[in-house]
């Protein structure tokens, strides 16, 4: 489960003892602290990751966030030479911000450029909803209202009902990465509606992996988070099917 980098510090290099089971390339926005640490918490034995970050300006508006994915295809093409099993664009906003169908187009463009199976976080989240039979979902995000409205429309256009979405009005990735699990747990409890099918905590930059199990126990319904869903689908695509304990119902169930 080690991240190995080339001498240039840019592209992943697989050590001979790493990734014997599966190799996942992760492209992420900003510093990527939780993208990487969450992978190492979740990944089964023999599954390795390599990755590269997409530069992200700290003061982004909804309009500026439209540009998040502009380098993803070219970065994926560069990383494909290292023969990963799956390439993941691990960014929630960067895969929903352009509306319904853009995640699918992005996957097609990445796969055409790499000849490697690819996916995105938005795609994975919706697959997780379907896996857990979550049709009506409460959503918690770090985003400001204009971005929340775009995410709500994206999910509703894809057939899900979003009766409530609560955000923290943040856009700086460095601030988002340091929001405490305490704040996010309490926001999730505040946003939760008992008549819904589950709860989604959106944004791969959030430190929420360790609150999934307590939330599921407290609300009695499934909880999906962006990194959890992203890696769940990446492992599934790589045909790594064992149950993973401690991070919610989605990962506990065999793939």
Secondary structure, DSSP 8 states (H G I E B T S, - for coil): --B-B-TTSSSB---TTS-SSEEEEEEEETT-HHHHHHHHHH--TTEEEEEEEE---SS--HHHHTTTTTTHHHHHHHHGGG--SEEEEE-SHHHHTT-TTHHHHHHHHHHHHHSS-EEEHHHHHHHHHHHTT--EEEEE-SS-HHHHHHHHHHHHHTT-EEEEEE------HHHHTT--HHHHHHHHHHH--TTSSEEEE--TTS--GGGHHHHHHHHSSEEEEHHHHHHHHHHHHTT------SS-HHHHS--
